Each structure stands twice: as structure tokens, then as C-alpha cells.
């Protein structure tokens, strides 16, 4: 397992810039160019207030529509601004101790990508995957033209693009649709980028398959942990915490090889507040995210219980990628409660940095009740006991049954008193975090 040292303390606040700042849905936008990217600077102190250590940006490069149909990897999207706006955002973020993660789309390009236009007109086609007379596309989307990852020119191009923006101050890359790109391509690209930027971090978007093998074969530092994301909301909705227990056992195996990027929401999925049937269980999902191993990411708006449903249609992502006004604007009491829960649990994670690589062990598992221990991978004895109750009856927890003499309640639903306990009950649809002794 190898990753830059700073990642141990990383917690991302993920933003989809084109939606967040209310950019026009297509480029070019009518009217004069606007410097909307600078609006993110107004949110940097909010990210710090939340407890984040970095800003994970969605696409910011020139594209035709949603940012994933890139037309120029070297130019900031005119709907967001220009290089000066990017440099200003990076400087302001770094001045606050916040890292910047960029979203790189290197599996495919948009139909206005200059080399594709040339190829379409009869020029060199070597940059693209060709099937007979047709250009291959990404998952059937006619506006997303698949790159040819066997071409050395494409390898050189991606290395240069990644280094260009790392030179300008970015701290790492999320690699979009990495699952669709051959591992051998990344194995050629990433060592060359790391030669110039050894402290950069690279996370691949991988949904299914053997995560550990993808990391080993590609050279990624991390991949997205969709298995755990699915198990969290599904087990809470179905009152089947055995599913969560199974997923955490798999998660332990991944942690033997790499530290996954963990999340309960992102720009591609229905928001967790809409996904869960019971609003009280949003906190349970957050507890799992922040008390298990991983590099956590919070999708902007989830921290105040924003709702939004992703639909499988054109424009179906709009509801989960809205424009944001000012920090805390229009957030009701439930949203503020969820924000405070984020702050408290992020603070807990900050006080226990060993959670970054922690493994979990089940202590008590039923359909509606789950008690697990999160343990550090050193000999220091670092342990937290987490109790989740999604049932309508209290859940009894006796620490002595798990080999502990007693413990201190360090977090829980309903602002539990900070007290030393030997045994306790978790209220219906409640949760507790205990530091055992």
C-alpha cells in the first residue's frame, strides 16, 4: 500500500462546479464570459467549518455540455472562467490548507475535440477507437468519442495534461470512467506523472469488479468504493444489517491492498437523504462512512440533507447537481442537525487518524442491530465500538461481552451524555460510538 502521506488526513468536500455555480448548460453560453469559478472561493471557509481538508472538483475543462465531453483539456471552461480564475481558486484554497483534486476525463472526448473533427474530415484517426468506418463511443453515448489507449500519442497527451495542471497547483486527479480504460494505459501514464509529482494522488472511478486487482495493475492509489456505498443505503432501507457486515468484511480485504475512496453520495447518484426511507438513518450512513477505513468524500449538499433523485434520462442528473446560493442559505432545522452531525463525526475522525486504515470486526449482528469494532493497524490498541440500531426497540450493548471492561461514550444520536459505561442501550433508530477501555 502506497499513497502520499497527506492522504491519511484527507477528507474531501466534492463539488460539481458547472451546476454549483449555475453555469449555462451548454458552451458557449449566451452573453459575455463570466468568472463563476471564483464563487467557489466564497465556500472555502464553509468547507473548513465542515471539517474538510480538500475540494474535489468535478470537470472544469472546456466541454460542450456537462463537462464530461471535453473539447480542450488545457483550457478552463468558458462558462466557469479562465486560467486566472483557476489560479485564484487554488491559491485561496492552499492558503487555507485545502487541497484541490481535479476530475480528468481521459476515456473519451466530446465531438468538438479538434483531433476528432480532423479525423472525421478524413485526417489521422489513430487517436480514436475505430470499428469499421465508425468511431467507437462510450457506453453508446454518441457525443462521447472513445480514445485509443493503445496509441503512444494518447499516452503522451494524458501525461502532459495531468502534469500541466499539477504544475499549476492541483494535488491529484480523479480519473473518470477509469474502469473503461485498460489498466496497461494507466500503468504507462502514472509512473511518468509521479516522476514529476511524487506527492500527487490518483483515484480511479471503478464501479464493479476486482478493486484490488485494478489498483495493482493500473497503479492507482485508490478507487471508488461503490460496493460499500450500495451496502450502506440498502442495508438501512431493508433493515438487513447482515448485508453491511458482509460488505465491511470485503472492505477489510481491500484495505490490505489500498485505501478506498469512500462516500455515501456523489454527483452520479441519488442523494443519500432521498435514497433512505427513514430520514433518521442519514446519520447512521454517515457514522459508517466516518468510523471505517477509507478516504472519505462528502458530496456538497449532503451535509445539510439536500434531496435529489437521479433519473435515467437526458438531464436526469440535474436534480443532484443544483446551483448553490450562499452557505447555510435556506437550510432548515433538520439540515442544520445533519450538518452538526457531520462536524462532530469529522472531528471524531480527526482525533483518531488511525481510522484511515482501520479494519472492522463484528461484535453483534442482527437484522436491525449492528455493533462493530473499528481497530487501527498498529499495536497501540486503537479501537472504537460503534452501535447502530435501525429497529423500533432499544438495542442492548454490554461491553464486557466483547472483552472490554468499560468505555466512554464519545458520540451518538440525540446528544448523549459523555459518560463511562459498562453496558447501555441504544434508542430505537439511534447510534452510539464508544471508546472502550
C-alpha positions as CSV (number, residue, x, y, z in Angstrom):
1,X,0.0,0.0,0.0
2,X,1.5,3.3,-1.1
3,X,0.0,6.8,-1.2
4,X,1.2,10.3,-0.3
5,X,1.5,10.8,3.4
6,X,-1.0,13.7,3.4
7,X,-3.8,11.5,2.3
8,X,-4.0,9.9,5.8
9,X,-5.7,13.1,6.9
10,X,-7.7,13.8,3.7
11,X,-11.4,14.3,3.7
12,X,-12.9,15.7,0.5
13,X,-15.8,18.0,0.0
14,X,-16.9,17.2,-3.5
15,X,-18.3,19.9,-5.8
16,X,-19.7,19.7,-9.3
17,X,-18.7,23.2,-10.5
18,X,-20.9,23.6,-13.5
19,X,-24.0,23.0,-11.5
20,X,-22.8,24.6,-8.3
21,X,-22.2,28.0,-9.8
22,X,-25.2,27.9,-12.1
23,X,-23.3,27.8,-15.4
24,X,-25.2,27.7,-18.7
25,X,-25.9,24.1,-19.6
26,X,-24.1,24.4,-23.0
27,X,-21.0,26.0,-24.2
28,X,-20.7,28.7,-25.5
29,X,-23.0,30.5,-23.1
30,X,-25.0,33.4,-24.4
31,X,-23.6,36.8,-23.4
32,X,-20.2,37.7,-22.1
33,X,-17.9,35.3,-20.3
34,X,-18.5,35.1,-16.6
35,X,-15.9,34.3,-13.9
36,X,-18.2,32.0,-12.0
37,X,-15.4,29.7,-10.8
38,X,-14.5,32.4,-8.3
39,X,-17.8,31.8,-6.5
40,X,-16.2,28.7,-5.0
41,X,-13.8,30.9,-3.1
42,X,-16.8,32.1,-1.0
43,X,-17.4,28.5,0.1
44,X,-13.8,27.6,1.2
45,X,-14.4,28.8,4.8
46,X,-17.6,26.7,4.8
47,X,-15.6,23.7,3.8
48,X,-13.2,24.3,6.7
49,X,-16.2,24.8,9.0
50,X,-17.5,21.4,7.9
51,X,-14.1,19.8,8.6
52,X,-12.9,19.1,5.1
53,X,-9.3,19.1,4.1
54,X,-9.8,19.4,0.4
55,X,-12.0,20.3,-2.5
56,X,-12.7,17.6,-5.0
57,X,-13.8,19.3,-8.2
58,X,-15.9,17.9,-11.0
59,X,-15.0,18.8,-14.6
60,X,-13.6,22.3,-15.1
61,X,-12.2,22.0,-18.6
62,X,-13.7,23.2,-21.8
63,X,-16.6,21.0,-22.9
64,X,-19.8,21.1,-24.8
65,X,-22.4,20.3,-22.1
66,X,-21.9,18.5,-18.7
67,X,-18.1,18.6,-18.5
68,X,-17.5,15.0,-19.5
69,X,-17.5,15.7,-23.2
70,X,-14.2,17.6,-23.1
71,X,-13.1,19.7,-26.1
72,X,-9.9,21.2,-24.7
73,X,-8.1,19.7,-21.6
74,X,-5.7,22.7,-21.4
75,X,-8.5,25.4,-21.1
76,X,-10.9,26.2,-18.3
77,X,-14.5,26.0,-19.5
78,X,-15.5,29.5,-20.6
79,X,-18.8,29.1,-18.6
80,X,-16.7,28.9,-15.5
81,X,-14.0,31.5,-16.3
82,X,-10.3,31.2,-17.3
83,X,-6.9,30.2,-16.1
84,X,-6.7,33.2,-13.8
85,X,-9.8,32.1,-12.0
86,X,-8.4,28.6,-11.5
87,X,-5.1,30.0,-10.2
88,X,-7.1,32.3,-7.8
89,X,-9.1,29.3,-6.5
90,X,-6.0,27.2,-6.0
91,X,-4.2,30.0,-4.2
92,X,-7.1,30.7,-1.9
93,X,-7.6,27.0,-1.2
94,X,-4.0,26.3,-0.5
95,X,-3.8,29.5,1.7
96,X,-6.4,27.8,3.9
97,X,-4.7,24.4,3.9
98,X,-7.2,22.9,1.5
99,X,-6.1,20.5,-1.3
100,X,-7.5,20.5,-4.8
101,X,-8.5,17.3,-6.7
102,X,-9.3,17.6,-10.4
103,X,-11.6,15.4,-12.4
104,X,-9.8,14.0,-15.5
105,X,-11.9,12.6,-18.4
106,X,-9.4,10.5,-20.4
107,X,-11.5,7.7,-21.6
108,X,-13.4,9.7,-24.2
109,X,-13.7,13.2,-25.6
110,X,-16.5,15.4,-27.0
111,X,-17.4,15.7,-30.6
112,X,-15.8,19.1,-30.9
113,X,-12.4,17.8,-29.7
114,X,-10.1,19.2,-32.5
115,X,-8.4,15.9,-33.3
116,X,-11.8,14.2,-33.7
117,X,-13.0,16.9,-36.0
118,X,-9.9,16.4,-38.1
119,X,-10.3,12.6,-38.1
120,X,-14.0,13.0,-39.1
121,X,-12.9,15.1,-42.0
122,X,-10.5,12.4,-43.2
123,X,-7.4,13.1,-41.2
124,X,-5.4,10.9,-38.8
125,X,-7.7,8.5,-36.9
126,X,-5.1,6.9,-34.7
127,X,-6.2,8.7,-31.5
128,X,-9.6,7.0,-31.6
129,X,-11.0,3.5,-31.4
130,X,-12.5,2.7,-34.8
131,X,-14.9,-0.1,-35.7
132,X,-15.1,-0.3,-39.4
133,X,-16.0,3.1,-40.7
134,X,-17.4,4.2,-37.3
135,X,-15.8,5.7,-34.3
136,X,-16.4,3.8,-31.0
137,X,-18.3,5.7,-28.3
138,X,-18.5,5.4,-24.5
139,X,-21.4,3.2,-23.5
140,X,-23.4,4.1,-26.5
141,X,-23.4,7.9,-26.0
142,X,-22.9,9.3,-29.4
143,X,-21.4,12.5,-28.1
144,X,-18.6,10.7,-26.2
145,X,-15.9,9.5,-28.6
146,X,-13.7,6.8,-27.2
147,X,-9.9,7.4,-27.2
148,X,-7.5,4.7,-28.5
149,X,-5.5,3.9,-25.4
150,X,-3.0,1.8,-27.4
151,X,-1.7,4.9,-29.2
152,X,1.5,6.3,-27.7
153,X,0.4,9.8,-28.7
154,X,-2.6,9.4,-26.4
155,X,-0.4,8.2,-23.6
156,X,1.9,11.2,-24.1
157,X,-1.0,13.6,-24.3
158,X,-2.6,12.4,-21.0
159,X,0.8,12.6,-19.2
160,X,1.2,16.2,-20.4
161,X,-2.3,17.3,-19.4
162,X,-2.1,15.8,-16.0
163,X,1.3,17.4,-15.3
164,X,0.2,20.7,-16.7
165,X,-2.5,21.1,-14.1
166,X,-0.4,19.6,-11.3
167,X,2.2,22.2,-12.2
168,X,-0.5,24.8,-11.7
169,X,-1.2,23.7,-8.2
170,X,-3.6,20.7,-8.3
171,X,-2.9,18.0,-5.8
172,X,-4.3,15.0,-7.5
173,X,-6.7,13.5,-10.0
174,X,-10.0,11.6,-10.0
175,X,-9.9,9.6,-13.2
176,X,-13.3,9.4,-14.7
177,X,-14.6,6.1,-16.2
178,X,-11.3,4.5,-15.3
179,X,-13.0,1.1,-15.4
180,X,-13.4,1.5,-19.2
181,X,-9.7,2.2,-19.8
182,X,-7.2,-0.6,-20.0
183,X,-5.0,-1.0,-16.8
184,X,-1.9,-1.1,-19.0
185,X,-2.7,2.5,-20.2
186,X,-2.6,3.8,-16.6
187,X,0.5,1.7,-15.9
188,X,2.2,3.7,-18.6
189,X,0.8,7.1,-17.7
190,X,1.0,7.3,-13.9
191,X,4.7,6.5,-13.3
192,X,5.7,9.3,-15.7
193,X,3.4,11.7,-13.9
194,X,4.7,10.6,-10.5
195,X,8.3,11.3,-11.6
196,X,7.4,15.0,-11.7
197,X,4.8,15.0,-9.0
198,X,5.5,12.3,-6.4
199,X,3.1,13.8,-3.9
200,X,0.1,13.7,-6.2
201,X,-2.8,11.3,-5.5
202,X,-4.7,9.3,-8.2
203,X,-8.1,7.7,-7.7
204,X,-9.9,5.8,-10.4
205,X,-13.6,5.6,-10.9
206,X,-14.3,1.9,-10.7
207,X,-17.8,0.6,-10.0
208,X,-17.7,-3.2,-10.3
209,X,-15.1,-5.9,-10.4
210,X,-12.0,-6.7,-8.5
211,X,-10.9,-3.4,-7.0
212,X,-7.7,-4.7,-5.6
213,X,-6.6,-6.1,-8.9
214,X,-7.4,-2.8,-10.7
215,X,-5.2,-0.9,-8.2
216,X,-2.3,-3.4,-8.5
217,X,-2.4,-3.5,-12.3
218,X,-3.1,0.2,-13.0
219,X,-1.0,1.9,-10.4
220,X,-3.9,3.9,-8.9
221,X,-3.6,5.0,-5.3
222,X,-7.3,4.3,-4.8
223,X,-10.6,3.6,-6.4
224,X,-14.2,4.5,-5.6
225,X,-15.9,2.1,-3.2
226,X,-19.3,1.6,-4.7
227,X,-19.8,-1.8,-3.0
228,X,-19.8,-0.2,0.4
229,X,-22.0,2.8,-0.8
230,X,-24.6,0.3,-2.0
231,X,-24.5,-1.8,1.1
232,X,-24.9,1.2,3.4
233,X,-28.2,2.5,2.0
234,X,-29.5,-0.9,1.0
235,X,-29.0,-2.4,4.5
236,X,-30.5,0.6,6.2
237,X,-33.6,0.6,4.0
238,X,-34.1,-3.2,4.2
239,X,-33.3,-3.5,7.9
240,X,-30.7,-6.1,6.9
241,X,-27.5,-5.1,8.6
242,X,-26.0,-8.5,7.7
243,X,-25.5,-7.0,4.2
244,X,-23.5,-4.2,5.7
245,X,-21.5,-6.7,7.8
246,X,-20.6,-8.7,4.6
247,X,-19.6,-5.5,2.8
248,X,-17.3,-4.4,5.6
249,X,-15.6,-7.8,5.5
250,X,-14.9,-7.2,1.8
251,X,-13.8,-3.7,2.7
252,X,-11.2,-5.1,5.1
253,X,-9.8,-7.2,2.2
254,X,-9.4,-4.1,0.1
255,X,-7.7,-2.2,2.9
256,X,-5.0,-4.9,2.8
257,X,-4.0,-3.6,-0.6
258,X,-5.1,0.1,-0.8
259,X,-7.3,2.7,0.9
260,X,-10.6,3.1,-1.0
261,X,-12.3,6.4,-1.7
262,X,-15.4,6.1,0.5
263,X,-18.7,8.0,0.1
264,X,-22.4,8.0,0.7
265,X,-23.1,10.4,-2.2
266,X,-21.6,11.9,-5.3
267,X,-22.7,13.7,-8.5
268,X,-23.7,10.5,-10.2
269,X,-26.2,9.0,-7.7
270,X,-29.4,9.9,-5.9
271,X,-28.7,11.9,-2.8
272,X,-28.5,9.9,0.4
273,X,-31.3,11.9,2.0
274,X,-33.6,10.8,-0.9
275,X,-32.2,7.3,-1.1
276,X,-33.0,6.4,2.5
277,X,-36.6,5.7,3.5
278,X,-36.1,7.0,7.1
279,X,-34.6,10.4,7.5
280,X,-33.1,9.4,10.9
281,X,-30.9,6.9,9.1
282,X,-28.9,9.6,7.3
283,X,-26.8,9.8,10.4
284,X,-26.3,6.0,10.5
285,X,-24.9,6.1,7.0
286,X,-22.6,9.0,8.0
287,X,-21.4,7.1,11.1
288,X,-20.4,4.1,8.9
289,X,-18.6,6.4,6.5
290,X,-16.6,8.2,9.2
291,X,-15.8,5.3,11.5
292,X,-14.4,2.8,8.9
293,X,-11.2,2.8,6.9
294,X,-11.0,4.9,3.7
295,X,-10.5,8.4,2.4
296,X,-14.0,9.9,2.9
297,X,-15.7,12.2,0.5
298,X,-18.8,14.3,1.3
299,X,-20.9,15.5,-1.7
300,X,-21.8,19.2,-1.4
301,X,-25.3,19.5,-0.1
302,X,-25.4,16.1,1.6
303,X,-24.0,17.6,4.7
304,X,-27.3,19.6,5.1
305,X,-29.6,16.8,3.9
306,X,-30.2,18.1,0.4
307,X,-32.6,15.9,-1.5
308,X,-32.3,14.9,-5.2
309,X,-33.2,11.9,-7.3
310,X,-31.1,10.8,-10.3
311,X,-33.2,9.7,-13.3
312,X,-32.1,7.6,-16.3
313,X,-32.9,10.2,-18.9
314,X,-31.3,13.2,-20.7
315,X,-30.8,15.8,-18.0
316,X,-31.5,13.2,-15.3
317,X,-28.6,14.4,-13.2
318,X,-29.8,17.9,-12.9
319,X,-31.6,17.3,-9.6
320,X,-28.4,16.1,-7.9
321,X,-26.3,18.9,-9.4
322,X,-28.1,22.1,-8.5
323,X,-26.9,25.6,-8.2
324,X,-25.9,26.7,-4.7
325,X,-26.5,30.2,-3.2
326,X,-24.7,31.2,-0.1
327,X,-23.5,29.0,2.7
328,X,-26.3,27.8,5.0
329,X,-28.9,29.7,2.9
330,X,-32.4,28.1,3.1
331,X,-31.2,25.2,5.3
332,X,-33.9,24.1,7.8
333,X,-33.5,22.7,11.3
334,X,-33.1,19.1,10.0
335,X,-30.4,20.2,7.6
336,X,-28.6,22.1,10.4
337,X,-28.8,19.0,12.6
338,X,-27.3,16.9,9.9
339,X,-24.5,19.5,9.4
340,X,-23.7,19.4,13.1
341,X,-23.6,15.6,13.0
342,X,-21.1,15.9,10.1
343,X,-19.0,18.3,12.1
344,X,-19.0,16.1,15.2
345,X,-18.1,12.9,13.4
346,X,-15.5,14.5,11.2
347,X,-14.0,15.9,14.4
348,X,-14.0,12.4,15.9
349,X,-12.2,11.1,12.8
350,X,-9.6,13.9,13.1
351,X,-8.9,12.9,16.7
352,X,-8.4,9.3,15.6
353,X,-6.4,9.5,12.3
354,X,-5.8,5.7,12.5
355,X,-9.3,5.3,11.2
356,X,-7.9,6.0,7.7
357,X,-6.7,2.3,7.6
358,X,-9.0,0.8,10.3
359,X,-10.4,-2.6,9.9
360,X,-13.8,-3.5,11.3
361,X,-14.8,-6.6,13.3
362,X,-18.4,-7.6,14.0
363,X,-19.3,-7.9,17.7
364,X,-23.1,-8.3,17.5
365,X,-25.2,-8.6,14.3
366,X,-28.9,-8.9,13.8
367,X,-31.2,-7.6,11.1
368,X,-31.8,-4.3,12.9
369,X,-28.8,-4.0,15.2
370,X,-25.2,-4.0,14.4
371,X,-22.2,-3.5,16.8
372,X,-18.8,-3.5,15.3
373,X,-15.3,-2.6,16.4
374,X,-13.0,-0.3,14.3
375,X,-9.4,-1.1,15.0
376,X,-6.2,0.5,14.0
377,X,-3.5,-1.5,12.2
378,X,-0.8,-0.7,14.8
379,X,-0.1,-2.3,18.2
380,X,-1.3,0.8,20.0
381,X,-4.7,-0.7,20.8
382,X,-6.7,1.9,19.0
383,X,-10.3,0.9,19.0
384,X,-13.8,2.4,18.7
385,X,-17.0,0.4,19.2
386,X,-19.9,1.5,17.0
387,X,-23.5,0.5,17.7
388,X,-26.2,1.0,15.1
389,X,-29.9,0.5,15.8
390,X,-32.4,0.7,12.9
391,X,-35.2,-1.1,14.8
392,X,-38.2,0.2,16.8
393,X,-36.9,-1.3,20.0
394,X,-33.9,-0.4,22.2
395,X,-30.6,-2.2,21.4
396,X,-28.7,-3.5,24.5
397,X,-24.9,-3.3,24.4
398,X,-22.8,-4.9,27.1
399,X,-19.1,-4.1,26.6
400,X,-18.0,-6.9,28.9
401,X,-19.5,-9.4,26.4
402,X,-17.0,-8.1,23.9
403,X,-13.9,-8.3,26.1
404,X,-13.9,-4.7,27.3
405,X,-14.2,-3.6,30.9
406,X,-15.9,-0.3,30.2
407,X,-15.9,2.6,27.8
408,X,-16.6,6.3,27.2
409,X,-19.5,7.4,25.0
410,X,-17.8,9.8,22.5
411,X,-20.7,10.3,20.0
412,X,-24.3,9.4,19.5
413,X,-27.7,10.3,18.3
414,X,-29.7,12.7,20.5
415,X,-26.6,14.3,22.1
416,X,-25.9,11.5,24.6
417,X,-24.1,12.4,27.8
418,X,-20.3,11.9,27.8
419,X,-20.2,9.1,30.4
420,X,-18.3,6.0,31.2
421,X,-20.4,2.9,30.8
422,X,-20.2,-0.9,31.2
423,X,-23.5,-1.5,29.4
424,X,-26.0,0.7,27.8
425,X,-29.0,0.8,25.4
426,X,-29.1,2.4,22.0
427,X,-32.5,4.0,21.5
428,X,-34.7,3.0,18.5
429,X,-33.2,4.3,15.3
430,X,-30.2,5.6,17.2
431,X,-26.5,5.1,17.3
432,X,-23.5,5.3,19.6
433,X,-19.7,5.5,19.3
434,X,-17.8,4.3,22.3
435,X,-14.1,4.4,23.2
436,X,-13.6,1.2,25.1
437,X,-11.0,0.5,27.8
